[in-house]
């Protein structure tokens, strides 16, 4: 295993047939084949070995050179992998407070809040948005007039929202005309508090409500008018629903006439329906909606409860 002593010049020794450059070239070739995406690793190892030999830091033997080359290639590979390893992007929560000019009309405040709530339909990067005004009875004179919270999946999504034409239009048309000088403060925070849930079956909300869903059937030929009626649900009907425990209530429908209702309540579906049946306004509303039903029945009589079997989200009660 002992090679012929090398007494040639530094320039010649890498061209001599018995030179230790042969093992290095062999390792470089093997390294290139084993790691085609890192074609420079073998060259890096060669340079490390050559530099070490010039400084006299290692014996001029093929096996020693090969070992140094292997170590250099391994180091280069680890460094490259580390550079490629990037953390998963955290969600971004954007919070903003706005002080409005004294005497700003209430209608103007309602209009700007409504315009902000419509933004998710125009800006798909918004995960959720919550906006509202200062509660007058809790205002001590130091508080902002309105505030909002908007959540995004990444910094890039927030930046896209910040310069989106729909967002800028709401600021220009609704907010700036009424904002006091220097009346804006904002903060963006990183949100990484999500973790996989141990239980994904049916669960109550943090305030103890159960999630309820039901199905109804309507005449597809009358569906357009049925939906139009729900654009202006009577205020008395809205009040009755909330009073009897129908919270965060949504309705969905398909082109075939199938409709689904989803809400949260402190009571089972049957009890919620029984409570509404005692409301005079509900009787009038159900009679108004009956002609749209597939069977001509009142919708509440034909509704069928659906089983809740899966939930993935953050609004989960910690109580058993």
Secondary structure, 3 states (H helix, E strand, C coil): CCCCCCCCCHHHHCCCCCCCHHHHHHHHHHHHHHCHHHCCHHHHHHHHHHHHHHCCCCCCCHHHHHHHHHHHHHHHHHHHHHHHCCCCCCEEEEEEEEEECCCCCHHHHHHHHHHHHCHHHHCCCEEEEEEEECCHHHCCCCCCCEEEEEEECCHHHHHHHHCCHHHHHHHHHHHHHHEEEEEEEEEEEEECCCCCCCCCCCCCCCCCCEEEEEEEEECHHHHHHHHHHHHHCCHHHHHHHHHCCCEEEEEEECCCCEEEEEEEECCCHHHHHHHHHCCHHHHHHHHHHHHHECCCCCHHHHCEEECCCCCCCCCCCCCC
